Amino acid sequence: MATTIDHRTDLLRVIQQPVVQQLLDDANRRISAEEGVSFRSVNLQFQRPVEHDFTEPQRGTTTLLFGGFTFRHEYLIQCAFQSLGYKVEVLPTPNTDAFQAGKEYGNNGQCNPTYFTVGNLVQFLQHLRDDKGLSNDEILNNYFFITAGACGPCRFGMYEAEYRLALRNAGFDGFRVLLFQQKGGLKQADVEAGLNMNADFFMGLVNAINMGDLLNEFGNQLRPFEKVPGEVDRVLGESMNFLGEAVKQKQPAALQGKLREILAKKNSGAVDKVDTLMKFVDMITSEDYTAPLREVARRMNAVELDRLQPKPVVKVTGEFWAQTTEGDGNFNMFRFLQTEGAEIITEPIATWLTYMLWQEKTKARDRRQIDETETDLKWWQVGKRFALDSRFWKKRAAMEVADRVYRREYDRMREALGGTTHEIVDMFEMEKLAHQFYHTRSEGGEGHLEVAKNIYYTVKGIAHMVLSLKPFGCMPSTQSDGAQSAVINHFKDMIYLPIETSGEGEINAHSRVQMALGEAKAKCKREFATVLESLPYALEELRAYAEQHPEVNRAAYHLPHYEGIIGTAARLAKNLSERMQAAGVAPGSLVRAAHELAAE
């Protein structure tokens, strides 16, 4: 070791000699002239691009662009923002052209949600420039894009940089991309200047998301059983327009009149607190959203359904964007499943919101245990222990109240829409289900939820099959897939299929889904046949009773859940049999009456 150090020292002394330095400089100049390279030092220090602010005076002339949800979510969010005075435009659903644009203008090695979303923004700005004739300066001055950001073991944390790189490469350098963090909070100075992120903003956003969740699930429940193809979408589309107008007309609650003036003179901060309290009370007591949802349910009840058709129930899970988007980004999987005869259960964004609340609860609990260990508390140090407990319970209580209020409002909307959609899952139950297979403190992506949902929807008898959609090479979802092999070995009757999506490979993905769906269909038909065999009535009699009592096929009709029965048709057959027995309908009597009527 000493010999090596001596050799290095001798070499440095030789290089520092003037004659040697002269020879090296001459060689550098010769190589630079011959090869066209430079040996000058380059400052590689990163400097954040200059970002123009979105200020309050610009609000009337600047359009907010956003996207990344389903079109029902996006329409309702747009209406909520418009009611607050913002100019808003929704980006179109990303297609394969957007994917190619993202690959062309962005970095290599990104996941397909990056390519789809980044390329979609570039494609839209090119449309403004090339088709609508706007100049680059007009686009830069009159539009900005807002998106979510995050950190952790995922390329999602690089989205902002990818947006800026692609925009610069596409000729829109300086276009405003405003970011709010999922975990760092939403209070950022550059956004607050133009976007007043107050209680009205967040309440409008969350309520729009909840309504979008429920309407998507409601439509998915009905679409496989409609007698007239396209009727559900037609009525739902008309209902969306009605609901959007109701959202636009909502007026924010606030203190008015002389009392506001008097309070403002004494304490301006007190006015804001009173306003916030009034907005909260208004949200949990008013009918601003529930009344329009009841009207939507009434309209949907007019759709003719035939639920006595066995359809396999498929729960869609996976990475957040792939399981949420509609279109080429997930191979149009929702529509494909429905055309193949499946009833689908998509994942509500509400699950993700309550998952983040659960994370805060568990982190408070873990922090409490770490603090006690680090401080090495003794049994007599009552004051220090009380301080630690107070800090923990304060944080835990705040998160618990937020969680309960959020679930209450979601349930109020569920009931207004008929009450047939699913409740938000219990996050602590999901933790118990998943922990032995996937450590619940492992974050990134959906965390342990992919494993938990697979178990939950199978063992609870809610779905015949679970389909997990994720981008190609998504690390958090790939980790979940590794754990799913142990889950499948533990639950032998489980039908689980993971599908990696990209801009290509749609035919192969659909083929794999068809194979798994064939198994789910067989399972569903066996279940339906088994239920019919156990009933005192034939299928013909059940259909005759359903025709005499059309309320059983209305959209908002409540079907009870039976142990071991998953399919809608099997559950309805069981329910109709119970109703017929309670009404004293003798087996075979309805069929005989129908035959006699036909003979006459």
KOLGUTI-112800 format. One line per field, with one value per residue (C-alpha): x, y, z; residue in three letters. Coordinates in nm, 4 decimals. Layout:
xx: (X;...) .
yy: (Y;...) .
zz: (Z;...) .
type: (ala;...) .
// end
This chain:
xx: (0.0000;0.2851;0.4585;0.1436;0.1212;0.4871;0.4375;0.1388;0.3393;0.6260;0.3825;0.2295;0.5760;0.6582;0.3289;0.3852;0.7200;0.6984;0.8397;0.5808;0.2991;0.4101;0.4017;0.0522;-0.0790;0.0654;-0.1018;-0.4364;-0.4236;-0.3293;-0.6082;-0.8571;-0.7710;-0.7745;-1.0835;-1.2894;-1.3069;-1.2545;-1.0590;-1.2002;-1.3693;-1.7485;-1.9720;-2.2259;-2.4090;-2.7858;-2.9948;-3.3723;-3.5436;-3.6986;-4.0697;-4.3196;-4.5749;-4.9499;-5.0795;-5.4253;-5.4632;-5.4057;-5.6945;-5.9480;-5.7260;-5.5321;-5.6648;-5.5838;-5.5137;-5.5365;-5.6054;-5.5218;-5.8612;-6.1614;-6.3735;-6.6518;-6.4064;-6.2570;-6.5904;-6.7087;-6.3729;-6.3901;-6.7386;-6.6229;-6.3285;-6.5477;-6.7867;-6.4911;-6.4185;-6.1320;-6.0949;-6.0464;-5.9902;-5.9521;-5.6889;-5.8272;-5.7895;-5.4310;-5.4020;-5.1182;-5.0181;-4.9618;-4.7542;-4.5328;-4.5009;-4.3906;-4.1235;-4.0097;-3.9669;-3.8893;-3.6191;-3.5734;-3.6626;-3.9771;-4.2947;-4.5879;-4.7980;-4.5129;-4.5097;-4.8888;-4.9396;-4.6347;-4.7045;-5.0700;-4.9807;-4.7347;-4.9927;-5.2555;-5.0213;-4.9298;-5.3036;-5.3373;-5.0453;-5.1004;-5.4800;-5.6063;-5.3344;-5.2092;-4.8524;-4.6038;-4.6172;-4.9968;-4.9757;-4.7067;-4.8923;-5.2506;-5.2214;-5.0631;-5.0742;-5.1215;-5.0340;-4.9526;-4.6045;-4.4566;-4.1350;-4.0373;-3.9322;-4.1158;-4.0598;-4.3673;-4.1306;-3.9617;-4.2798;-4.2207;-3.8721;-4.0093;-4.2811;-4.0250;-3.7807;-4.0485;-4.1976;-3.8550;-3.7781;-4.1198;-4.0645;-4.2616;-3.9737;-4.1031;-4.4542;-4.5813;-4.6096;-4.7321;-4.6848;-4.8487;-4.7080;-4.9137;-4.7300;-4.5675;-4.9006;-5.0635;-4.9523;-4.6875;-4.6241;-4.6087;-4.9497;-5.1187;-5.0582;-5.3026;-5.4845;-5.6501;-5.6210;-5.8699;-6.1469;-6.3762;-6.1071;-6.0384;-6.3994;-6.5034;-6.2200;-6.2864;-6.6629;-6.6152;-6.3806;-6.6304;-6.9173;-6.6997;-6.6091;-6.9715;-7.1042;-6.8352;-6.9148;-7.2900;-7.2602;-7.0368;-7.2956;-7.5724;-7.4042;-7.3699;-7.7438;-7.9027;-8.1694;-8.1036;-7.7298;-7.5951;-7.8946;-7.6931;-7.4356;-7.7070;-7.8926;-7.5698;-7.4466;-7.7644;-7.7379;-7.3784;-7.4833;-7.7528;-7.5138;-7.2439;-7.4818;-7.5750;-7.2045;-7.1459;-7.4346;-7.3158;-7.2352;-6.9604;-7.0854;-6.9477;-7.0320;-7.2292;-7.3590;-7.2928;-7.1670;-6.8830;-6.7903;-6.7910;-6.5839;-6.3394;-6.2712;-6.1972;-6.0031;-5.9572;-5.8235;-6.1443;-6.3449;-6.1450;-6.1983;-6.5723;-6.5904;-6.4079;-6.6381;-6.9444;-6.8130;-6.7550;-7.1021;-7.2548;-7.0736;-7.1919;-7.5519;-7.6499;-7.8183;-7.6117;-7.4707;-7.7041;-8.0215;-7.8800;-7.7501;-8.0989;-8.2239;-7.9520;-8.0654;-8.4261;-8.3285;-8.1159;-8.4082;-8.5831;-8.3197;-8.4511;-8.2313;-8.2201;-8.0064;-8.0860;-7.7864;-7.4765;-7.1861;-6.8462;-6.7514;-6.3986;-6.2261;-5.9687;-5.6697;-5.3071;-5.0991;-5.2980;-5.2896;-5.3233;-5.6234;-5.7930;-5.7411;-5.9796;-5.8400;-5.5191;-5.3212;-5.4633;-5.5569;-5.9193;-5.9510;-6.2763;-6.4744;-6.3002;-6.4028;-6.7615;-6.7812;-6.6510;-6.9463;-6.7959;-6.9280;-6.6371;-6.5599;-6.3152;-6.1097;-6.2368;-5.9905;-6.1464;-5.9472;-5.6225;-5.7281;-5.8197;-5.4968;-5.2990;-5.4968;-5.4207;-5.0501;-5.0563;-5.2284;-4.9751;-4.6813;-4.8050;-4.8217;-4.4764;-4.3307;-4.4684;-4.2907;-3.9640;-3.9703;-4.0212;-3.7317;-3.4951;-3.5624;-3.5296;-3.8219;-3.8305;-4.1501;-4.1326;-4.0927;-4.4642;-4.4314;-4.2244;-4.4502;-4.7564;-4.5959;-4.5252;-4.8757;-5.0342;-4.8466;-4.9461;-5.3152;-5.3450;-5.2159;-5.4113;-5.7360;-5.6999;-5.6492;-5.9347;-6.1769;-6.0735;-6.1191;-6.4623;-6.5909;-6.4650;-6.6272;-6.9511;-6.9721;-6.8917;-7.1654;-7.4147;-7.3518;-7.3725;-7.7141;-7.8350;-7.7348;-7.9296;-7.6845;-7.5870;-7.2203;-6.9540;-6.8389;-6.4796;-6.2798;-6.1553;-5.7824;-5.6978;-5.8691;-5.6647;-5.3528;-5.4351;-5.5093;-5.1895;-4.9233;-4.8200;-4.7591;-4.6413;-4.4996;-4.7444;-4.4729;-4.3302;-4.4373;-4.4346;-4.7191;-5.0198;-4.8040;-4.9648;-5.3074;-5.2659;-5.2123;-5.4838;-5.7450;-5.6769;-5.7428;-6.0316;-6.2399;-6.1832;-6.2432;-6.5331;-6.7082;-6.7264;-6.5416;-6.4807;-6.1513;-5.8994;-5.7193;-5.4157;-5.3099;-4.9692;-4.7172;-4.4305;-4.1467;-4.3381;-4.1248;-4.3878;-4.6366;-4.3627;-4.2890;-4.6589;-4.6615;-4.3791;-4.5884;-4.9004;-4.7496;-4.7564;-5.1128;-5.2331;-5.0736;-5.2547;-5.5969;-5.6345;-5.9615;-5.8305;-5.8263;-5.5654;-5.4068;-5.1403;-5.1111;-4.8295;-4.9378;-4.7414;-4.8115;-4.7981;-4.9008;-5.2772;-5.3643;-5.1445;-5.2897;-5.6488;-5.5690;-5.4339;-5.7394;-5.9728;-5.8069;-5.8423;-6.1907;-6.2956;-6.2119;-6.4069;-6.7073;-6.7074;-6.6905;-6.9800;-7.1993;-7.1351;-7.2309;-7.5533;-7.6472;-7.5798;-7.8007;-8.0854;-8.0687;-8.1067;-8.4216;-8.7802;-8.8469;-8.7246;-8.5506;-8.8648;-9.0662;-8.8096;-8.8240;-9.2051;-9.2011;-8.9418;-9.1660;-9.4591;-9.2398;-9.0250;-8.8727;-8.6333;-8.4588;-8.4342;-8.0895;-8.1152;-8.2654;-8.0749;-7.9452;-7.8419;-7.5039;-7.5167;-7.2316;-7.0600;-7.2594;-7.0744;-7.2562;-7.5381;-7.7633;-7.7175;-7.7811;-8.0952;-8.2236;-8.1753;-8.3435;-8.6403;-8.6908;-8.7028;-8.9538;-9.1716;-9.1705;-9.2561;-9.5450;-9.6703;-9.6099;-9.6415;-9.3726;-9.5006;-9.8023;-9.6616;-9.5713;-9.9163;-10.0821;-9.8662;-9.9521;-10.3246;-10.3084;-10.1263;-10.3852;-10.6713) .
yy: (0.0000;0.2362;0.1553;0.2494;0.5852;0.6555;0.5857;0.8249;1.0980;1.0569;1.0733;1.3967;1.5514;1.4592;1.6022;1.9296;1.9913;2.2827;2.0784;1.8030;2.0567;2.2149;1.8780;1.8038;2.1453;2.0938;1.7508;1.8968;2.1648;1.9126;1.6690;1.9567;2.0730;1.7237;1.5828;1.8938;1.8427;2.0885;2.0378;2.3474;2.2955;2.3107;2.4273;2.1436;2.2925;2.2551;2.5688;2.5522;2.7069;3.0488;2.9989;3.2763;3.3132;3.2815;3.5882;3.6928;3.9705;3.7052;3.4905;3.6346;3.5869;3.2696;2.9179;2.6393;2.3060;1.9736;1.6071;1.2540;1.1456;0.9821;1.2127;1.2232;1.3290;1.5889;1.7376;1.7781;1.9231;2.1670;2.2751;2.3146;2.5357;2.7410;2.8095;2.9718;3.2016;3.0184;2.9645;2.5890;2.3504;1.9731;1.7973;1.5218;1.1562;1.0562;0.8359;0.6467;0.9599;1.1324;0.8327;0.8660;1.2418;1.1792;0.9367;1.1771;1.4819;1.3200;1.1045;0.7353;0.4800;0.6465;0.4572;0.4846;0.7151;0.9650;0.9346;0.9501;1.2493;1.4493;1.3816;1.4698;1.8176;1.8732;1.7520;1.9924;2.2917;2.1998;2.1960;2.5485;2.6660;2.4791;2.4456;2.7464;2.9808;3.0963;3.2207;3.0758;3.3947;3.3741;3.0132;3.0892;3.3935;3.2648;2.8992;2.6997;2.3363;2.2062;1.8537;1.6462;1.5565;1.3074;1.1515;0.7969;0.4902;0.5874;0.7867;0.9881;1.2171;1.3001;1.4040;1.7765;1.7548;1.5456;1.8000;2.0800;1.8828;1.7760;2.1263;2.2770;2.0194;2.0791;2.4548;2.5652;2.6549;2.8598;2.7149;2.7181;2.3806;2.4309;2.1436;2.0488;1.7715;1.4765;1.4675;1.8084;1.9829;2.2062;2.5446;2.6631;3.0278;3.0083;2.8398;3.0412;3.3679;3.2848;2.9868;3.0673;2.7229;2.7830;2.5705;2.6319;2.5106;2.1867;2.1108;2.1595;1.9387;1.6568;1.6577;1.6477;1.3501;1.1685;1.2224;1.1062;0.7892;0.7065;0.7813;0.5651;0.2714;0.3182;0.3094;0.0022;-0.1811;-0.1181;-0.1263;-0.5093;-0.5607;-0.2872;-0.4123;-0.1302;-0.1033;0.2428;0.3458;0.3717;0.5994;0.8138;0.8744;0.9125;1.1700;1.3753;1.3419;1.4620;1.7842;1.8368;1.7601;1.9849;2.2798;2.2169;2.2217;2.5467;2.7168;2.6299;2.9436;2.9286;2.9805;3.2944;3.5442;3.8335;4.1802;4.4081;4.1309;4.0632;4.4316;4.4633;4.1481;4.2507;4.5822;4.4077;4.1056;4.0224;3.6763;3.5944;3.6500;3.3808;3.1380;3.2031;3.1615;2.8298;2.7058;2.8083;2.6291;2.3116;2.3193;2.3931;2.0958;1.8404;1.9675;2.1082;1.9269;2.1047;1.7755;1.5099;1.6584;1.6550;1.2998;1.1854;1.3276;1.1332;0.8129;0.8846;0.9230;0.6087;0.4115;0.4561;0.2441;-0.1055;-0.3789;-0.7570;-0.8659;-1.2387;-1.2841;-1.4405;-1.1985;-1.2468;-0.9665;-0.8357;-0.6052;-0.3758;-0.2773;-0.1851;0.1285;0.4471;0.5942;0.2647;0.1535;0.4939;0.6212;0.5531;0.4989;0.3811;0.4224;0.0959;-0.0618;0.0580;-0.2228;-0.1167;-0.1192;-0.4352;-0.6206;-0.5054;-0.6047;-0.9450;-0.9814;-0.8772;-0.6560;-0.4443;-0.2738;0.0115;0.1611;0.4923;0.7726;0.7889;0.4766;0.6596;0.9607;0.7466;0.5491;0.8720;0.9499;0.5983;0.6575;0.9673;0.7740;0.4915;0.7306;0.9110;0.5776;0.4726;0.8122;0.7817;0.4480;0.5789;0.8908;0.6816;0.4545;0.7387;0.9355;0.6209;0.7199;0.5882;0.5004;0.8059;1.0615;1.1329;1.4824;1.3745;1.0773;1.3024;1.5390;1.2516;1.1129;1.4546;1.5113;1.1651;1.1902;1.5397;1.4204;1.0963;1.2740;1.5254;1.2460;1.0408;1.3333;1.4048;1.0375;1.0087;1.3322;1.2299;0.8853;1.0379;1.2737;0.9906;0.7774;1.0642;1.0819;0.7017;0.6971;0.9872;0.7926;0.4885;0.3235;0.0392;0.1359;0.0054;0.1745;0.2902;-0.0033;-0.0068;0.0710;-0.1061;-0.4202;-0.3891;-0.3607;-0.6845;-0.8708;-0.7681;-0.7451;-1.1114;-1.1006;-0.7412;-0.5198;-0.2351;0.0195;-0.0274;0.2812;0.3737;0.3419;0.1731;0.0224;-0.2873;-0.2037;-0.4127;-0.7246;-0.6283;-0.5632;-0.8967;-1.0752;-0.8505;-0.8764;-1.2511;-1.3654;-1.1221;-1.2762;-0.9490;-1.0425;-1.3589;-1.2262;-0.9514;-0.7774;-0.5663;-0.3023;-0.1422;0.0347;-0.1625;-0.1672;-0.0003;-0.0879;-0.0676;-0.2778;-0.5252;-0.5683;-0.6375;-0.8970;-1.0800;-1.0984;-1.2010;-1.5420;-1.6222;-1.4853;-1.7067;-2.0133;-1.9354;-1.8733;-2.1581;-2.0435;-1.6963;-1.5789;-1.3054;-1.1619;-0.8876;-0.6966;-0.4573;-0.1799;0.0372;0.2161;-0.1168;-0.4758;-0.4256;-0.7437;-0.9592;-0.8029;-0.8541;-1.2149;-1.2818;-1.1161;-1.3282;-1.6473;-1.5486;-1.4122;-1.7470;-1.9088;-1.6368;-1.6866;-2.0598;-1.9911;-1.7459;-1.9859;-2.2703;-2.0397;-1.9345;-2.2950;-2.4010;-2.1221;-2.2086;-2.5760;-2.4765;-2.2690;-2.4002;-2.1895;-2.2305;-1.9480;-1.8973;-1.8332;-1.5863;-1.3941;-1.3900;-1.2521;-0.9872;-0.8728;-0.8355;-0.6397;-0.4068;-0.2386;-0.5348;-0.4376;-0.0675;0.0822;0.1676;-0.1639;-0.2988;-0.6512;-0.8149;-0.9840;-1.3589;-1.5661;-1.7507;-1.5783;-1.3213;-1.2666;-1.0155;-1.2675;-1.5312;-1.2776;-1.1518;-1.5071;-1.5756;-1.2472;-1.3038;-1.6522;-1.5079;-1.2441;-1.5024;-1.7318;-1.4403;-1.3487;-1.7096;-1.7704;-2.1455;-2.3041;-2.3351;-2.1075;-1.8150;-2.0381;-2.1993;-1.8560;-1.7360;-2.0440;-2.0027;-1.6359;-1.7215;-1.9909;-1.7434) .
zz: (0.0000;0.0895;-0.2407;-0.4371;-0.2599;-0.3327;-0.7035;-0.7178;-0.5458;-0.7914;-1.0865;-0.9601;-0.9294;-1.2898;-1.4230;-1.2382;-1.4123;-1.6646;-1.9496;-1.9022;-1.8713;-2.2001;-2.3743;-2.2403;-2.3527;-2.7022;-2.7218;-2.6115;-2.8799;-3.1499;-3.0563;-3.0305;-3.3833;-3.5342;-3.3625;-3.2979;-2.9214;-2.6385;-2.3191;-2.1529;-1.8169;-1.8253;-1.5408;-1.5039;-1.2075;-1.2487;-1.2494;-1.2240;-1.5286;-1.4770;-1.4130;-1.4768;-1.2008;-1.2377;-1.0577;-0.9482;-1.2115;-1.4801;-1.3585;-1.6014;-1.9082;-1.8277;-1.8826;-1.6384;-1.8112;-1.6303;-1.6994;-1.5921;-1.4519;-1.6145;-1.8274;-1.5647;-1.2949;-1.5255;-1.6297;-1.2690;-1.1562;-1.4465;-1.3367;-0.9743;-1.0772;-1.3098;-1.0223;-0.8432;-1.1371;-1.3089;-1.6814;-1.7144;-2.0029;-1.9802;-2.1857;-2.4100;-2.3149;-2.4083;-2.7178;-2.8848;-3.0792;-2.7433;-2.6346;-2.9441;-2.8884;-2.5311;-2.6496;-2.9210;-2.7000;-2.3627;-2.2096;-2.2714;-2.0054;-1.8704;-1.7818;-2.0200;-1.7945;-1.8327;-2.2101;-2.2398;-2.0089;-2.1209;-2.4881;-2.4390;-2.3120;-2.5982;-2.8475;-2.7089;-2.7267;-3.0835;-3.1598;-3.0178;-3.2293;-3.5557;-3.5726;-3.3756;-3.4948;-3.1551;-3.1335;-2.8876;-2.6821;-2.6611;-2.5444;-2.2854;-2.1521;-2.1574;-2.0524;-1.7728;-1.6652;-1.3108;-1.2055;-0.8999;-0.7867;-0.5444;-0.4270;-0.3437;-0.5434;-0.8609;-1.1776;-1.0816;-0.8931;-1.2257;-1.4072;-1.3600;-1.5126;-1.7982;-1.8708;-1.8866;-2.1043;-2.3540;-2.3699;-2.4367;-2.7064;-2.8682;-2.8859;-2.5783;-2.3484;-2.0546;-2.0546;-1.6960;-1.5214;-1.1658;-0.9271;-0.6007;-0.3869;-0.2670;0.0644;0.0864;0.0973;-0.1573;-0.0227;-0.2669;-0.3259;-0.7050;-0.7154;-0.4419;-0.6228;-0.8992;-0.7549;-0.4269;-0.2685;0.0080;0.1573;-0.1435;-0.3823;-0.1944;-0.1058;-0.4660;-0.5881;-0.3398;-0.3925;-0.7706;-0.7320;-0.5098;-0.7527;-1.0424;-0.8510;-0.7769;-1.1250;-1.2856;-1.0582;-1.0973;-1.4758;-1.4640;-1.2531;-1.5071;-1.8484;-1.8770;-1.8137;-2.0268;-2.2680;-2.5166;-2.5947;-2.5178;-2.3067;-1.9850;-2.1461;-2.3063;-1.9793;-1.7851;-2.0362;-1.9984;-1.6221;-1.6288;-1.8004;-1.5382;-1.2529;-1.3974;-1.4088;-1.0457;-0.9508;-1.1417;-0.9630;-0.6120;-0.4153;-0.1509;0.2037;0.3707;0.6392;0.4890;0.5734;0.8690;1.0923;0.8478;0.8363;1.2164;1.2638;0.9902;1.1672;1.4951;1.3654;0.9968;1.0843;1.2690;0.9488;0.7701;1.0579;1.0656;0.6868;0.7059;0.9810;0.7789;0.4702;0.6704;0.8266;0.4859;0.3328;0.5901;0.6087;0.2686;-0.0222;-0.2884;-0.4180;-0.2796;-0.4318;-0.7888;-0.7333;-0.6328;-0.9629;-1.1461;-0.9710;-1.0691;-1.4339;-1.4297;-1.2833;-1.6173;-1.7963;-1.8773;-1.7308;-1.7349;-1.4421;-1.4722;-1.7044;-1.5475;-1.5931;-1.4281;-1.1897;-1.2517;-1.0036;-1.1692;-0.9538;-1.0165;-1.0530;-0.9976;-1.3491;-1.5384;-1.3314;-1.3615;-1.7148;-1.9999;-2.3467;-2.5090;-2.1870;-2.0487;-2.3837;-2.3463;-2.0941;-1.9298;-2.2535;-2.3683;-2.0524;-2.0909;-2.4565;-2.3503;-2.1131;-1.7802;-1.5027;-1.3814;-1.0530;-1.1078;-0.8274;-0.6828;-0.6250;-0.2762;-0.1854;-0.2563;-0.0486;0.2527;0.2052;0.2492;0.5654;0.6916;0.6249;0.8426;1.1242;1.1168;1.0914;1.4019;1.5840;1.4641;1.5504;1.9026;1.9535;1.8054;2.0240;2.3367;2.2415;2.1498;2.4688;2.6833;2.9047;3.2588;3.4371;3.6629;3.3770;3.3623;3.2146;2.9145;2.8527;2.8643;2.6113;2.3717;2.4120;2.3616;2.0370;1.9128;2.0041;1.8594;1.5204;1.5351;1.6309;1.3465;1.0908;1.2396;1.2197;0.8603;0.7697;0.9315;0.7788;0.4369;0.4567;0.5846;0.2876;0.0479;0.2029;0.1816;-0.1919;-0.2189;-0.0580;-0.2733;-0.5842;-0.4692;-0.2313;-0.4649;-0.5014;-0.2635;0.0537;0.0901;0.2200;0.5800;0.5594;0.8834;0.7550;0.4361;0.6495;0.8321;0.5097;0.3333;0.6033;0.6107;0.2345;0.1798;0.4542;0.5014;0.5756;0.2257;0.0361;-0.3302;-0.5769;-0.4216;-0.1461;0.0018;-0.1433;-0.4597;-0.2498;-0.0013;-0.2720;-0.4392;-0.1111;-0.0050;-0.3212;-0.3410;0.0164;0.0627;-0.2380;-0.4319;-0.7551;-0.9562;-1.0903;-1.0124;-1.2992;-1.2102;-1.4645;-1.4387;-1.6637;-1.8095;-1.5601;-1.2749;-0.9725;-0.6927;-0.8926;-0.9852;-0.6145;-0.5550;-0.8326;-0.6577;-0.3409;-0.5337;-0.6116;-0.2385;-0.2161;-0.5018;-0.3446;-0.0202;-0.1796;-0.4260;-0.5881;-0.6696;-1.0330;-1.0594;-1.3731;-1.3869;-1.7157;-1.7992;-2.0337;-2.2727;-2.5971;-2.7792;-2.7146;-2.6969;-2.8879;-2.6667;-2.3511;-2.4682;-2.5539;-2.2042;-2.0476;-2.2613;-2.1356;-1.7682;-1.8297;-1.9787;-1.6462;-1.4597;-1.6900;-1.6223;-1.2490;-1.2762;-1.4755;-1.2291;-0.9459;-1.1223;-1.1992;-0.8396;-0.7034;-0.9425;-0.8399;-0.4757;-0.5412;-0.5540;-0.8652;-1.2235;-1.4100;-1.6195;-1.3037;-1.1721;-1.4987;-1.4889;-1.1340;-1.2324;-1.5186;-1.2778;-1.0334;-1.2489;-0.9431;-0.9054;-1.2283;-1.1560;-1.1344;-0.7643;-0.6512;-0.3509;-0.3920;-0.0641;-0.0380;0.0230;0.1585;-0.1250;-0.4031;-0.6143;-0.9445;-0.9823;-1.1610;-0.8904;-0.6137;-0.7867;-0.8362;-0.4654;-0.3730;-0.6047;-0.4620;-0.1090;-0.2155;-0.3911;-0.0892;0.1414;-0.0909;-0.0920;-0.4623;-0.5247;-0.7448;-1.1002;-1.0531;-1.2514;-1.5437;-1.5500;-1.5374;-1.8256;-2.0340;-1.9646;-2.0613;-2.3824;-2.4680;-2.4274) .
type: (met;ala;thr;thr;ile;asp;his;arg;thr;asp;leu;leu;arg;val;ile;gln;gln;pro;val;val;gln;gln;leu;leu;asp;asp;ala;asn;arg;arg;ile;ser;ala;glu;glu;gly;val;ser;phe;arg;ser;val;asn;leu;gln;phe;gln;arg;pro;val;glu;his;asp;phe;thr;glu;pro;gln;arg;gly;thr;thr;thr;leu;leu;phe;gly;gly;phe;thr;phe;arg;his;glu;tyr;leu;ile;gln;cys;ala;phe;gln;ser;leu;gly;tyr;lys;val;glu;val;leu;pro;thr;pro;asn;thr;asp;ala;phe;gln;ala;gly;lys;glu;tyr;gly;asn;asn;gly;gln;cys;asn;pro;thr;tyr;phe;thr;val;gly;asn;leu;val;gln;phe;leu;gln;his;leu;arg;asp;asp;lys;gly;leu;ser;asn;asp;glu;ile;leu;asn;asn;tyr;phe;phe;ile;thr;ala;gly;ala;cys;gly;pro;cys;arg;phe;gly;met;tyr;glu;ala;glu;tyr;arg;leu;ala;leu;arg;asn;ala;gly;phe;asp;gly;phe;arg;val;leu;leu;phe;gln;gln;lys;gly;gly;leu;lys;gln;ala;asp;val;glu;ala;gly;leu;asn;met;asn;ala;asp;phe;phe;met;gly;leu;val;asn;ala;ile;asn;met;gly;asp;leu;leu;asn;glu;phe;gly;asn;gln;leu;arg;pro;phe;glu;lys;val;pro;gly;glu;val;asp;arg;val;leu;gly;glu;ser;met;asn;phe;leu;gly;glu;ala;val;lys;gln;lys;gln;pro;ala;ala;leu;gln;gly;lys;leu;arg;glu;ile;leu;ala;lys;lys;asn;ser;gly;ala;val;asp;lys;val;asp;thr;leu;met;lys;phe;val;asp;met;ile;thr;ser;glu;asp;tyr;thr;ala;pro;leu;arg;glu;val;ala;arg;arg;met;asn;ala;val;glu;leu;asp;arg;leu;gln;pro;lys;pro;val;val;lys;val;thr;gly;glu;phe;trp;ala;gln;thr;thr;glu;gly;asp;gly;asn;phe;asn;met;phe;arg;phe;leu;gln;thr;glu;gly;ala;glu;ile;ile;thr;glu;pro;ile;ala;thr;trp;leu;thr;tyr;met;leu;trp;gln;glu;lys;thr;lys;ala;arg;asp;arg;arg;gln;ile;asp;glu;thr;glu;thr;asp;leu;lys;trp;trp;gln;val;gly;lys;arg;phe;ala;leu;asp;ser;arg;phe;trp;lys;lys;arg;ala;ala;met;glu;val;ala;asp;arg;val;tyr;arg;arg;glu;tyr;asp;arg;met;arg;glu;ala;leu;gly;gly;thr;thr;his;glu;ile;val;asp;met;phe;glu;met;glu;lys;leu;ala;his;gln;phe;tyr;his;thr;arg;ser;glu;gly;gly;glu;gly;his;leu;glu;val;ala;lys;asn;ile;tyr;tyr;thr;val;lys;gly;ile;ala;his;met;val;leu;ser;leu;lys;pro;phe;gly;cys;met;pro;ser;thr;gln;ser;asp;gly;ala;gln;ser;ala;val;ile;asn;his;phe;lys;asp;met;ile;tyr;leu;pro;ile;glu;thr;ser;gly;glu;gly;glu;ile;asn;ala;his;ser;arg;val;gln;met;ala;leu;gly;glu;ala;lys;ala;lys;cys;lys;arg;glu;phe;ala;thr;val;leu;glu;ser;leu;pro;tyr;ala;leu;glu;glu;leu;arg;ala;tyr;ala;glu;gln;his;pro;glu;val;asn;arg;ala;ala;tyr;his;leu;pro;his;tyr;glu;gly;ile;ile;gly;thr;ala;ala;arg;leu;ala;lys;asn;leu;ser;glu;arg;met;gln;ala;ala;gly;val;ala;pro;gly;ser;leu;val;arg;ala;ala;his;glu;leu;ala;ala;glu) .
// end
